[in-house]
């Protein structure tokens, strides 16, 4: 009888652990490229196994937007799409509110989005161009000064 009690306890424990987390969502992007030019449209899709109460997006580790689902009879997968306007690191998470508590998934794998001309990754190009421009102006000034000195003698 004691063995049966322990076996029953292990089964209940595994069932409660299973209900503690929802399956990890799948985050995908509608484009093969993750570096885009400002103004181009890129959409993220977070796919959760239903039923869920909420799907939320994280932008650079902060919750940025979410969508609530009120139909508990949804089956299959729920998809929440987000049009990206800022470069950065994106993840998503699924949540279900049941028995007066939130059950959540782990965050999805992250997708890093770079927007050319906006993100800090392109600052190196501007710094390099600025240095080249400064050197060209400095060379022109040196040539003008040396030309002026030669002709004044």
Secondary structure, DSSP 8 states (H G I E B T S, - for coil): -HHHHHHHHHHHHHHHHHHHEE---EEEESSS-SEEETT--EEEEEEEESS-SEEEEEETTEEEEEEE---TT--SEEEEEEEE-S-EEEEEEEEEEETTEEEEE-----EEEEEETTSGGGHHHHHHHHHHHHHHHHHHHHHHHHHHHHHH-
